[in-house]
Amino acid sequence: MAISTDDSDDPYLWLEDLDGPEAATWVRARNAETVAALTGGPAFAVRKAEIRQVLDADDRIPYPAWRGDGYYYDLWRDAAHPRGLWRRATLDEYRRAEPDWDVLLDLDTLAEREGENWVWGGARTLPPRHRRCLVSLSRGGADAVVVREYDLVDRAFVDGGFTIDEAKTDVCWIDADQIFVGTDLGPGSLTDSGYPRTIRRWRRGTPLAEAELVYQAATEDVGAHGWHDPTPGFERDFVGRSLDFYRAESYLLTGSGEWVRIPVPEDAGWDVHREWLLVWPRTPWTLGQSTHPPGALLAIRFDAFLAGSRQLTVLFRPDEHTSLGGFAWTRDHLILTTLTDVHSRLEILTPGEDGWRREPLPGVPPDEEGCLVETDPESGNAYLVASEGFLQPATLRLGQVGGSVETLKRAPAFFDTDGLAVRQFFATSADATRVPYFVVGDPEAAARPTLLYGYGGFEVSMTPGYGGITGRGWLARGGSYVVANIRGGGEYGPRWHRAALRENRPRAYEDFAAIATDLVARGITTPDQLGIEGGSNGGLLMGVMLTRYPTVFGAVVAHVPLLDMRRYHRLLAGASWIAEYGDPDVPEDWAYLREYSPYHNVRSEVRYPPVLFITSTRDDRVHPGHARKMTARLREHGHDVAYYENVEGGHGAAANNEQRAFIEALSLEFLWRRLVPSTGGLPRQPLRPHDRTSVAGH
């Protein structure tokens, strides 16, 4: 029997009207209720002030970007510059405790001068001089941006330079007078997912509407892409299309305008660097007598591959415990990050006449997690690497392959770690799969308030890292913090992700519930003291936990959540996620989506834990209608639900540190009130000594 996917019976469709008067009135009323309920009294003010100190701390690490010109670039936000300063410094300056930064663009001054709520969206500089750049500016933090050409010497936007109106734009330099651009050019120029359908070569001084059409994707594709490789001696142009979130076709664009297909599997990732091609398949790839497993990393010379050779070298092969976490090139070396039971390891691979030599990457202590921050494949073999842990603030080091390693910066500690420890456990899911998770807290303490965080989708791995906000707002108040490594993520490579894909999505939810049950069985917490939090796809996870496992948790916080699985593909970028979840317009897919879609599984007779939804009007990725409608439906059935919608922030729900501090404090205040009913709470741990006076006097 066919299952209807008709949504005409949805009583809250009007809440999808983003700025409609009725919807706006509803949002203002919900915001006022939540602010009144959670922000009154000194506790919230102190919590928000502590979080703001973390975000604005002058001694935090300014993580830099390299662009091939020897400078250390940074976007810096603090109390005096809430929108941010785009700035740069030489290495000698960056080494200093207080560098003399060269400010390239003051976003606060620009926003005030132009009467816009600009949020930084990034910049692409033009090699090899890197004087000109294409700056992306977002109104309120949305994915859609305005692109404008900027001169780093004149400190001014280029009069008559490349300028593109607000859209979800893909842009790349070809040379000083040409760029590849994919953008909204009117009807027919976007895919069903809302991304550019065409790639054009735009020449300086000509109208964008008349730019040469280079490539066109289908309307049902996710989008088209085009980029230029400027490496001297290896200059190349590529175009292609994303068929869905995990499959793509890509082509080398020859000088005569021909397309040469890059003959890798549609679901494989690939990368070129100088003479090398790297390929990482998501499903088994058979070449001759060899079958390469999902999650492997393979190398071959690019020209040889296009000429028909299939003699690929295996640089990494996954096993039951180890997966590929990522990689980056220096000029002459490849740096790999691998995860073994969610613990990272970095190594250097060097191609030579006798094959690839490998050795550990210096600069990461054995008891800390390593993260490659930056390389400069254009000009040298230096690298930046950070090491940290749940309880260890980050240290940033500068290394030279084959040379020395220098400590550049150390992040401050934002909370006292005395008596705290990190433990890793494995829960047993419903199908007997062992699922890892990390617990941070006092290992000797009795069951106490615990915050469990999860995501579980899109191959995203949840790895250990230092969180000053969580440390201050949760751990320092006596709570335990847990990070779940459930299926759907990338912790064990493509197999871990595919295990919870489409109709198998409930495996991720069973994993999360198993971790919650395991936490209680170990005496770490109780159901009434267990709070959970997640955002985006993790917000969907929260919605399913709320409606499918209501007795397992004491409180739920969902940020920018996906909740209506019948209409998600019709809202904003939702169509691009069909490969992850399934297509609700296909009856067979809707049959399983309907079983867990949170919006369609709210019941009056079930007692749900209290829930807080947080979203943004300017989120143009996951429509705020998801959270709005879910809140309305829960209210209709008499459940305990709070709602807050920020007017700015995009998919991050916050456009600056003040907004982020408010939202983080709101979430923690909600959780603490629901999980610790006693007004006295738990003993408070000390802050950093020099912070105590300023917080108390806020």
C-alpha positions as CSV (number, residue, x, y, z in Angstrom):
1,M,0.0,0.0,0.0
2,A,1.4,3.4,-0.9
3,I,2.1,5.7,2.0
4,S,1.0,9.3,1.6
5,T,3.6,12.1,1.8
6,D,1.0,14.8,1.5
7,D,1.6,17.6,4.0
8,S,-1.7,19.5,3.5
9,D,-2.7,18.3,7.0
10,D,0.2,20.1,8.6
11,P,-1.4,22.8,10.9
12,Y,1.9,24.7,11.4
13,L,3.0,25.3,7.8
14,W,2.5,29.0,8.4
15,L,5.6,28.9,10.7
16,E,7.7,28.2,7.6
17,D,7.0,31.7,6.4
18,L,10.4,33.1,7.4
19,D,9.4,36.7,8.0
20,G,5.7,36.5,7.8
21,P,3.9,38.8,10.3
22,E,2.0,35.9,12.1
23,A,5.2,33.8,12.4
24,A,7.2,36.8,13.5
25,T,4.7,37.5,16.3
26,W,4.8,33.9,17.4
27,V,8.6,34.0,17.5
28,R,8.7,37.1,19.6
29,A,6.2,35.6,22.1
30,R,8.3,32.4,22.5
31,N,11.5,34.4,22.8
32,A,10.0,36.6,25.5
33,E,8.8,33.6,27.4
34,T,12.2,31.9,27.3
35,V,14.2,35.0,28.2
36,A,11.9,35.7,31.1
37,A,12.1,32.2,32.4
38,L,15.8,31.6,32.1
39,T,17.8,34.9,32.3
40,G,16.5,36.5,35.5
41,G,18.7,36.5,38.5
42,P,22.4,36.8,39.1
43,A,23.3,33.1,38.2
44,F,22.6,33.7,34.5
45,A,24.5,36.9,34.4
46,V,27.6,35.3,36.0
47,R,27.4,32.3,33.7
48,K,27.2,34.6,30.6
49,A,30.0,36.8,31.8
50,E,32.3,33.7,32.4
51,I,31.5,32.4,28.9
52,R,32.2,35.9,27.4
53,Q,35.6,35.9,29.1
54,V,36.4,32.7,27.4
55,L,35.4,34.0,24.0
56,D,37.1,37.4,24.4
57,A,40.2,36.3,26.2
58,D,43.2,38.3,25.0
59,D,45.5,35.3,25.6
60,R,43.7,32.8,23.5
61,I,45.5,31.4,20.5
62,P,44.9,33.4,17.3
63,Y,44.9,30.4,15.0
64,P,46.4,31.6,11.7
65,A,45.9,30.8,8.0
66,W,48.7,30.7,5.5
67,R,48.2,32.0,2.0
68,G,51.6,31.5,0.4
69,D,53.1,35.0,1.1
70,G,54.8,34.3,4.4
71,Y,52.2,36.1,6.5
72,Y,50.1,34.7,9.4
73,Y,46.4,35.8,8.7
74,D,43.8,35.8,11.4
75,L,40.2,36.9,12.0
76,W,40.0,38.2,15.6
77,R,36.9,38.9,17.6
78,D,36.8,40.4,21.1
79,A,34.7,42.8,23.2
80,A,36.0,45.8,21.4
81,H,35.7,44.2,17.9
82,P,32.6,42.0,18.0
83,R,32.4,41.6,14.2
84,G,36.1,41.1,13.9
85,L,39.4,42.4,12.6
86,W,40.9,40.7,9.6
87,R,44.6,41.1,10.1
88,R,48.1,39.6,9.5
89,A,51.5,39.5,10.9
90,T,55.0,38.3,10.0
91,L,56.3,35.2,11.7
92,D,58.7,37.3,13.8
93,E,55.7,39.4,15.0
94,Y,53.5,36.3,15.5
95,R,56.1,34.8,17.9
96,R,55.7,37.7,20.3
97,A,53.3,37.5,23.2
98,E,51.5,40.6,21.8
99,P,52.2,40.9,18.1
100,D,51.9,44.1,16.2
101,W,49.1,43.1,13.9
102,D,48.6,44.7,10.5
103,V,44.8,45.2,10.3
104,L,43.6,44.6,6.8
105,L,39.8,45.1,7.3
106,D,37.8,46.2,10.3
107,L,34.4,44.6,10.0
108,D,32.8,46.7,12.7
109,T,33.9,49.9,11.0
110,L,32.8,48.6,7.6
111,A,29.4,47.5,9.0
112,E,28.7,50.8,10.6
113,R,29.8,52.8,7.5
114,E,27.6,50.7,5.2
115,G,24.7,50.2,7.5
116,E,25.0,46.4,7.2
117,N,25.2,43.6,9.8
118,W,28.3,42.1,8.1
119,V,29.7,38.8,9.3
120,W,33.0,37.5,8.0
121,G,32.7,34.8,5.3
122,G,36.3,34.4,4.3
123,A,38.7,35.6,1.6
124,R,40.5,34.1,-1.4
125,T,43.8,35.8,-2.3
126,L,45.3,35.8,-5.7
127,P,48.7,34.0,-6.0
128,P,51.5,34.5,-6.4
129,R,51.6,38.1,-5.0
130,H,48.4,37.7,-2.8
131,R,47.7,41.4,-3.1
132,R,44.2,41.1,-4.4
133,C,41.5,39.0,-2.7
134,L,37.8,38.1,-3.1
135,V,36.2,38.9,0.3
136,S,32.9,37.2,1.3
137,L,30.6,39.0,3.6
138,S,27.4,37.5,5.0
139,R,24.4,39.4,6.3
140,G,23.8,38.1,9.8
141,G,25.9,35.0,9.4
142,A,23.9,33.3,6.6
143,D,25.5,30.9,4.1
144,A,24.7,33.3,1.3
145,V,27.4,36.0,0.9
146,V,28.2,39.1,-1.0
147,V,31.6,38.8,-2.8
148,R,33.8,41.9,-3.3
149,E,37.3,42.4,-4.6
150,Y,39.7,43.9,-2.1
151,D,43.2,45.3,-2.3
152,L,45.4,44.4,0.6
153,V,47.9,47.2,-0.1
154,D,45.4,50.0,-0.6
155,R,43.2,48.6,2.1
156,A,40.2,49.3,0.0
157,F,37.6,47.6,-2.2
158,V,38.6,47.7,-5.8
159,D,36.6,50.3,-7.8
160,G,35.0,48.4,-10.6
161,G,36.4,45.1,-9.3
162,F,34.7,41.8,-9.2
163,T,31.5,42.1,-7.2
164,I,28.7,39.5,-6.8
165,D,25.4,40.1,-5.1
166,E,24.2,38.0,-2.1
167,A,23.9,34.4,-3.0
168,K,25.4,31.0,-2.1
169,T,28.3,31.7,-4.4
170,D,31.3,29.5,-5.4
171,V,34.2,31.6,-6.6
172,C,37.9,30.9,-7.5
173,W,40.7,33.0,-9.0
174,I,42.0,31.9,-12.5
175,D,44.3,34.9,-13.0
176,A,44.3,38.6,-12.2
177,D,41.6,39.3,-14.7
178,Q,39.5,36.1,-14.7
179,I,37.6,34.1,-12.1
180,F,35.4,31.0,-12.0
181,V,32.0,31.8,-10.5
182,G,28.9,29.9,-9.7
183,T,26.1,32.0,-8.3
184,D,22.4,32.9,-8.5
185,L,21.8,34.5,-11.9
186,G,18.0,34.2,-11.8
187,P,15.6,31.5,-12.9
188,G,17.2,28.2,-13.8
189,S,20.6,29.0,-12.4
190,L,20.2,27.1,-9.1
191,T,19.7,23.4,-8.3
192,D,16.8,22.1,-6.2
193,S,19.2,22.3,-3.3
194,G,19.7,26.0,-3.8
195,Y,23.3,25.9,-4.9
196,P,24.8,27.2,-8.2
197,R,23.9,25.0,-11.2
198,T,26.4,26.7,-13.6
199,I,30.1,27.6,-13.6
200,R,31.1,30.6,-15.7
201,R,34.4,32.2,-16.6
202,W,34.0,35.9,-15.8
203,R,36.5,38.3,-17.3
204,R,37.2,41.6,-15.7
205,G,35.3,44.6,-17.0
206,T,32.5,42.5,-18.6
207,P,28.9,42.0,-17.2
208,L,28.5,38.9,-15.0
209,A,25.4,37.9,-17.0
210,E,27.5,37.6,-20.1
211,A,30.3,35.5,-18.6
212,E,31.2,32.4,-20.6
213,L,29.3,29.3,-19.6
214,V,31.9,26.6,-18.8
215,Y,29.9,23.9,-17.2
216,Q,26.2,23.2,-16.3
217,A,24.8,20.7,-13.8
218,A,21.3,19.2,-13.7
219,T,18.6,20.8,-11.6
220,E,18.4,17.7,-9.5
221,D,22.1,17.7,-8.7
222,V,23.4,19.3,-5.5
223,G,25.5,21.8,-7.4
224,A,28.3,22.6,-9.9
225,H,31.9,23.3,-9.1
226,G,34.9,24.8,-10.8
227,W,38.3,25.6,-9.6
228,H,41.8,26.6,-10.8
229,D,45.1,25.0,-9.7
230,P,47.6,27.8,-9.8
231,T,50.7,25.7,-8.9
232,P,53.6,26.8,-11.2
233,G,54.3,24.1,-13.7
234,F,51.0,22.3,-12.9
235,E,48.4,24.9,-13.8
236,R,45.1,23.2,-14.4
237,D,41.3,23.9,-14.5
238,F,38.7,21.5,-13.1
239,V,34.9,21.5,-13.4
240,G,32.2,19.1,-12.3
241,R,29.0,18.4,-10.5
242,S,27.9,16.9,-7.2
243,L,25.3,14.3,-8.0
244,D,24.4,14.1,-4.3
245,F,26.1,14.7,-1.0
246,Y,28.6,11.8,-1.6
247,R,28.8,11.3,-5.4
248,A,30.4,13.6,-7.9
249,E,31.7,13.7,-11.5
250,S,34.8,15.8,-12.2
251,Y,36.6,16.8,-15.3
252,L,40.0,18.3,-16.3
253,L,39.2,21.2,-18.6
254,T,41.8,21.4,-21.3
255,G,43.1,24.5,-23.0
256,S,40.9,23.7,-26.1
257,G,37.8,23.5,-23.9
258,E,37.5,19.7,-23.8
259,W,36.4,17.9,-20.7
260,V,38.6,14.9,-19.6
261,R,36.8,12.8,-17.0
262,I,38.7,12.0,-13.8
263,P,38.0,8.3,-13.9
264,V,37.5,7.6,-10.2
265,P,34.3,6.1,-8.7
266,E,31.5,8.6,-8.2
267,D,31.5,8.1,-4.5
268,A,35.3,8.5,-4.1
269,G,37.1,11.6,-2.9
270,W,40.2,12.8,-4.8
271,D,42.8,15.5,-4.7
272,V,45.7,16.7,-6.9
273,H,49.0,18.2,-5.8
274,R,51.7,18.9,-8.3
275,E,52.3,15.5,-10.1
276,W,50.2,13.5,-7.6
277,L,46.6,12.2,-7.5
278,L,45.2,10.9,-4.2
279,V,42.0,8.9,-4.1
280,W,40.0,7.7,-1.1
281,P,37.1,5.4,-2.0
282,R,33.9,5.2,0.1
283,T,33.0,1.7,-1.2
284,P,35.2,-1.2,-2.4
285,W,37.1,-0.3,-5.6
286,T,38.3,-3.1,-7.7
287,L,41.1,-2.5,-10.2
288,G,42.4,-5.6,-11.9
289,Q,43.2,-8.2,-9.3
290,S,43.2,-5.7,-6.4
291,T,40.2,-4.5,-4.4
292,H,40.8,-1.4,-2.3
293,P,38.6,-1.1,0.8
294,P,36.5,1.8,1.8
295,G,38.5,4.4,3.7
296,A,41.8,3.6,2.1
297,L,44.1,6.3,0.7
298,L,45.7,5.7,-2.7
299,A,48.3,7.6,-4.7
300,I,49.4,7.6,-8.3
301,R,50.9,10.2,-10.7
302,F,48.1,12.2,-12.1
303,D,49.2,12.1,-15.8
304,A,49.8,8.4,-15.6
305,F,46.3,7.8,-14.2
306,L,44.7,9.8,-17.0
307,A,46.8,7.9,-19.5
308,G,45.4,4.6,-18.2
309,S,47.7,3.4,-15.5
310,R,46.0,1.8,-12.5
311,Q,49.1,1.0,-10.4
312,L,48.1,2.9,-7.3
313,T,50.2,2.9,-4.2
314,V,48.3,2.2,-0.9
315,L,49.3,5.0,1.5
316,F,46.7,4.0,4.2
317,R,44.6,0.9,4.7
318,P,41.9,1.0,7.5
319,D,41.4,-1.8,10.0
320,E,38.8,-2.5,12.6
321,H,40.1,0.1,15.0
322,T,41.9,2.7,12.7
323,S,40.5,5.1,10.1
324,L,41.8,8.0,8.0
325,G,41.1,11.3,9.8
326,G,42.5,13.6,7.1
327,F,45.6,14.7,5.2
328,A,47.4,17.8,4.0
329,W,50.2,18.5,1.6
330,T,53.3,20.5,2.2
331,R,55.3,21.3,-0.9
332,D,57.1,17.9,-1.0
333,H,55.4,15.8,1.8
334,L,52.0,14.5,2.8
335,I,50.9,14.6,6.4
336,L,48.3,12.1,7.4
337,T,46.0,12.1,10.4
338,T,44.6,8.7,11.5
339,L,42.2,7.8,14.3
340,T,42.7,4.6,16.4
341,D,39.6,4.2,18.6
342,V,39.1,8.0,18.2
343,H,42.7,8.8,19.3
344,S,44.7,10.7,16.7
345,R,48.1,10.1,15.3
346,L,50.0,12.2,12.7
347,E,52.7,11.0,10.4
348,I,54.7,12.3,7.4
349,L,54.8,10.5,4.1
350,T,57.5,11.4,1.6
351,P,57.5,10.1,-2.0
352,G,60.9,9.0,-3.4
353,E,62.5,6.7,-6.0
354,D,62.0,3.7,-3.7
355,G,58.4,4.4,-2.8
356,W,56.9,6.4,0.0
357,R,58.8,6.8,3.3
358,R,56.8,7.3,6.5
359,E,57.7,8.6,9.9
360,P,55.9,10.2,12.9
361,L,55.2,13.9,12.8
362,P,57.2,15.7,15.5
363,G,55.4,18.1,17.8
364,V,52.6,16.2,19.5
365,P,53.0,14.8,23.0
366,P,51.9,11.1,23.2
367,D,49.2,11.9,25.9
368,E,47.6,14.6,23.8
369,E,45.5,14.7,20.7
370,G,47.1,16.2,17.6
371,C,45.5,18.4,15.0
372,L,47.1,19.7,11.8
373,V,46.3,23.4,11.7
374,E,48.0,24.6,8.5
375,T,50.5,23.8,5.7
376,D,51.7,25.9,2.8
377,P,51.8,23.6,-0.2
378,E,52.6,26.5,-2.5
379,S,56.0,27.5,-1.1
380,G,57.5,25.2,1.5
381,N,57.5,22.3,4.0
382,A,56.6,24.0,7.2
383,Y,53.5,23.0,9.2
384,L,51.5,24.2,12.1
385,V,50.2,21.6,14.5
386,A,48.1,21.9,17.7
387,S,48.0,19.4,20.5
388,E,45.3,19.4,23.2
389,G,43.0,17.2,25.2
390,F,39.7,17.5,27.1
391,L,41.7,18.8,30.0
392,Q,44.8,20.2,28.3
393,P,44.6,23.6,26.7
394,A,46.1,23.7,23.2
395,T,49.7,24.3,22.3
396,L,50.5,25.5,18.8
397,R,53.8,24.5,17.3
398,L,55.6,25.4,14.1
399,G,57.5,22.5,12.5
400,Q,59.7,22.1,9.5
401,V,59.6,18.6,7.9
402,G,63.1,17.2,8.5
403,G,63.9,20.1,10.9
404,S,63.1,21.6,14.2
405,V,59.8,22.1,16.0
406,E,59.1,25.4,17.8
407,T,56.4,26.2,20.3
408,L,54.6,29.4,19.2
409,K,51.6,29.8,21.4
410,R,49.9,28.2,24.5
411,A,46.2,28.6,25.1
412,P,45.1,29.6,28.6
413,A,43.4,27.3,31.1
414,F,39.9,28.4,31.7
415,F,39.0,26.0,34.6
416,D,40.6,24.0,37.3
417,T,41.2,20.4,36.4
418,D,42.2,19.1,39.8
419,G,40.3,15.9,40.5
420,L,39.1,15.6,36.9
421,A,40.0,12.8,34.5
422,V,39.2,11.6,31.0
423,R,38.0,8.0,30.5
424,Q,37.0,6.1,27.4
425,F,34.3,3.4,27.6
426,F,32.5,1.3,25.0
427,A,28.7,0.8,25.2
428,T,27.0,-2.2,23.5
429,S,24.3,-1.1,21.0
430,A,21.1,-3.0,20.2
431,D,22.8,-5.0,17.4
432,A,25.8,-5.8,19.7
433,T,28.1,-3.1,18.1
434,R,30.7,-1.6,20.5
435,V,30.3,2.1,20.5
436,P,33.0,4.3,22.1
437,Y,32.4,7.4,24.2
438,F,34.5,9.7,26.4
439,V,33.6,10.8,29.9
440,V,35.2,13.9,31.5
441,G,34.7,14.5,35.2
442,D,35.5,13.3,38.7
443,P,36.0,9.5,38.4
444,E,35.4,9.1,42.2
445,A,32.2,11.1,42.4
446,A,28.8,9.6,42.9
447,A,26.1,9.9,40.1
448,R,25.8,13.5,39.2
449,P,24.5,15.9,36.5
450,T,25.9,14.8,33.1
451,L,25.8,16.4,29.7
452,L,26.0,14.0,26.8
453,Y,26.8,15.5,23.4
454,G,26.3,13.8,20.0
455,Y,26.1,14.3,16.3
456,G,26.2,11.0,14.3
457,G,26.1,11.9,10.6
458,F,27.8,13.0,7.4
459,E,31.1,11.2,8.2
460,V,31.8,13.9,10.9
461,S,34.1,12.6,13.7
462,M,33.7,13.8,17.3
463,T,37.3,13.9,18.6
464,P,38.7,15.1,21.9
465,G,39.4,18.8,22.4
466,Y,39.6,21.4,25.0
467,G,36.4,23.4,25.6
468,G,36.7,26.4,27.8
469,I,32.9,27.1,27.7
470,T,32.0,23.5,28.6
471,G,34.7,23.5,31.3
472,R,33.6,26.7,32.9
473,G,29.9,26.3,32.5
474,W,29.6,22.6,33.3
475,L,32.7,20.8,34.5
476,A,33.7,23.5,37.0
477,R,30.3,23.4,38.5
478,G,30.7,19.7,39.3
479,G,29.0,18.1,36.3
480,S,30.4,15.4,34.0
481,Y,30.7,15.8,30.2
482,V,30.4,13.0,27.7
483,V,31.1,12.9,24.0
484,A,29.4,10.1,22.0
485,N,31.1,8.5,18.9
486,I,28.0,7.0,17.4
487,R,27.5,5.5,14.0
488,G,26.8,7.9,11.2
489,G,30.0,9.8,12.0
490,G,33.5,9.1,10.6
491,E,35.3,7.8,13.6
492,Y,35.8,4.4,12.0
493,G,35.8,5.6,8.4
494,P,33.1,5.0,5.7
495,R,31.8,1.8,7.2
496,W,30.9,3.6,10.5
497,H,29.0,6.2,8.5
498,R,27.3,3.8,6.1
499,A,26.1,1.7,9.0
500,A,23.6,4.5,9.9
501,L,22.8,5.8,6.3
502,R,19.2,6.1,5.0
503,E,17.1,3.3,6.3
504,N,19.8,2.4,8.8
505,R,19.6,5.8,10.5
506,P,18.0,4.3,13.7
507,R,21.4,2.5,14.4
508,A,22.8,5.9,15.4
509,Y,19.9,6.5,17.7
510,E,20.2,3.1,19.3
511,D,23.9,3.8,19.8
512,F,23.2,7.1,21.6
513,A,20.6,5.4,23.8
514,A,23.0,2.6,24.6
515,I,25.6,5.1,25.8
516,A,23.0,6.8,28.0
517,T,22.1,3.4,29.5
518,D,25.7,2.6,30.0
519,L,26.4,5.8,31.8
520,V,23.6,5.0,34.3
521,A,24.8,1.4,34.7
522,R,28.3,2.6,35.5
523,G,27.0,4.9,38.2
524,I,28.1,8.1,36.4
525,T,24.7,9.6,36.3
526,T,20.9,8.8,36.6
527,P,18.2,9.4,33.9
528,D,16.9,12.4,35.8
529,Q,20.4,13.9,35.9
530,L,21.3,13.2,32.3
531,G,21.0,16.1,29.8
532,I,21.7,15.8,26.1
533,E,22.7,18.4,23.5
534,G,23.3,18.4,19.7
535,G,23.0,20.7,16.7
536,S,21.9,20.5,13.1
537,N,22.0,16.7,12.3
538,G,22.7,16.4,16.0
539,G,19.5,18.4,16.5
540,L,17.7,15.7,14.7
541,L,19.3,13.2,17.0
542,M,18.0,15.2,20.0
543,G,14.5,15.2,18.5
544,V,14.5,11.5,18.1
545,M,15.9,10.9,21.6
546,L,13.1,13.1,22.9
547,T,10.3,11.3,21.1
548,R,11.6,7.7,21.0
549,Y,13.5,7.5,24.3
550,P,11.7,9.9,26.6
551,T,12.4,8.0,29.9
552,V,16.2,7.9,29.4
553,F,17.0,11.6,29.7
554,G,16.2,14.5,32.1
555,A,16.5,17.4,29.7
556,V,17.2,18.1,26.0
557,V,18.8,21.0,24.1
558,A,18.7,21.1,20.3
559,H,20.4,23.7,18.2
560,V,19.4,24.6,14.6
561,P,17.7,21.2,14.4
562,L,16.3,19.2,11.6
563,L,13.0,17.8,12.8
564,D,10.3,17.5,10.0
565,M,11.5,14.6,7.9
566,R,8.5,14.8,5.5
567,R,9.4,18.3,4.3
568,Y,13.1,18.7,5.0
569,H,14.0,18.2,1.3
570,R,11.8,21.1,0.3
571,L,13.3,23.6,2.7
572,L,16.5,25.5,1.9
573,A,19.5,23.2,1.4
574,G,17.5,20.1,2.5
575,A,17.4,18.4,-1.0
576,S,21.2,18.0,-0.8
577,W,20.8,15.6,2.2
578,I,18.7,13.0,0.4
579,A,21.7,10.7,0.1
580,E,22.1,10.8,3.9
581,Y,18.4,10.4,4.9
582,G,16.3,9.3,2.0
583,D,13.7,10.9,-0.2
584,P,10.3,11.5,1.5
585,D,8.6,11.6,-1.9
586,V,9.5,8.0,-2.4
587,P,7.0,5.9,-0.5
588,E,9.6,3.3,0.5
589,D,11.8,6.0,2.0
590,W,9.0,7.8,3.7
591,A,8.0,4.5,5.3
592,Y,11.1,4.4,7.4
593,L,11.5,8.2,7.8
594,R,8.0,8.4,9.2
595,E,9.0,6.0,12.0
596,Y,11.5,8.4,13.5
597,S,10.6,11.9,12.2
598,P,10.3,13.8,15.5
599,Y,7.7,16.2,14.2
600,H,5.4,13.3,13.3
601,N,5.9,11.3,16.5
602,V,4.8,13.7,19.2
603,R,2.2,12.2,21.4
604,S,-0.1,13.7,24.2
605,E,0.0,10.6,26.4
606,V,3.8,10.4,26.6
607,R,5.7,12.3,29.2
608,Y,8.7,13.9,27.5
609,P,11.7,15.5,29.3
610,P,11.8,19.3,29.1
611,V,13.4,20.5,25.8
612,L,14.9,23.8,24.6
613,F,15.1,24.6,20.9
614,I,17.5,27.2,19.7
615,T,17.7,28.4,16.1
616,S,18.3,31.5,13.9
617,T,16.1,33.5,11.5
618,R,19.1,33.8,9.3
619,D,19.9,30.1,9.1
620,D,19.7,29.5,5.4
621,R,20.8,25.9,5.7
622,V,18.4,24.2,8.1
623,H,15.2,26.2,8.0
624,P,14.1,27.6,11.4
625,G,10.6,26.2,10.5
626,H,11.8,22.9,11.8
627,A,12.3,24.2,15.4
628,R,9.3,26.5,15.2
629,K,6.8,23.8,14.1
630,M,8.2,21.2,16.6
631,T,7.8,23.7,19.4
632,A,4.2,24.5,18.4
633,R,3.3,20.9,18.2
634,L,4.8,20.1,21.6
635,R,3.0,23.1,23.1
636,E,-0.3,21.9,21.5
637,H,0.1,18.5,23.3
638,G,0.9,20.2,26.6
639,H,4.6,19.4,26.9
640,D,7.4,21.4,28.6
641,V,9.2,23.2,25.7
642,A,11.2,26.4,25.5
643,Y,12.2,28.2,22.3
644,Y,14.7,30.9,21.4
645,E,15.3,32.2,17.9
646,N,18.2,34.6,17.3
647,V,17.7,37.2,14.5
648,E,21.3,36.7,13.3
649,G,23.8,33.9,13.3
650,G,23.1,31.7,10.3
651,H,23.6,28.0,10.9
652,G,25.8,28.8,13.9
653,A,22.9,30.7,15.5
654,A,25.2,33.4,16.7
655,A,26.9,36.2,14.7
656,N,29.3,37.5,17.4
657,N,30.7,36.7,20.8
658,E,28.0,38.5,22.7
659,Q,25.3,36.4,20.9
660,R,27.2,33.2,21.3
661,A,27.7,33.8,25.0
662,F,24.0,34.5,25.5
663,I,23.0,31.3,23.7
664,E,25.6,29.1,25.5
665,A,24.5,30.6,28.8
666,L,20.9,30.0,27.9
667,S,21.6,26.3,27.1
668,L,23.6,25.7,30.3
669,E,21.1,27.6,32.5
670,F,18.3,25.5,31.1
671,L,20.1,22.2,31.6
672,W,21.3,23.1,35.1
673,R,17.9,24.1,36.3
674,R,16.3,20.9,35.0
675,L,19.0,18.5,36.1
676,V,19.9,20.1,39.5
677,P,16.7,21.1,41.2
678,S,18.5,22.1,44.4
679,T,19.1,25.8,44.5
680,G,22.5,25.2,46.1
681,G,23.7,23.0,43.3
682,L,27.1,21.4,43.4
683,P,30.3,22.8,44.8
684,R,31.8,25.4,42.4
685,Q,35.4,24.9,41.3
686,P,37.7,28.0,41.0
687,L,38.3,30.0,37.8
688,R,41.6,31.3,36.8
689,P,42.8,33.6,39.6
690,H,42.8,36.7,37.5
691,D,39.2,36.2,36.4
692,R,37.5,36.1,39.8
693,T,37.2,39.8,40.4
694,S,35.9,40.7,36.9
695,V,33.2,38.0,37.0
696,A,32.1,38.9,40.5
697,G,31.9,42.6,39.5
698,H,30.1,42.0,36.2
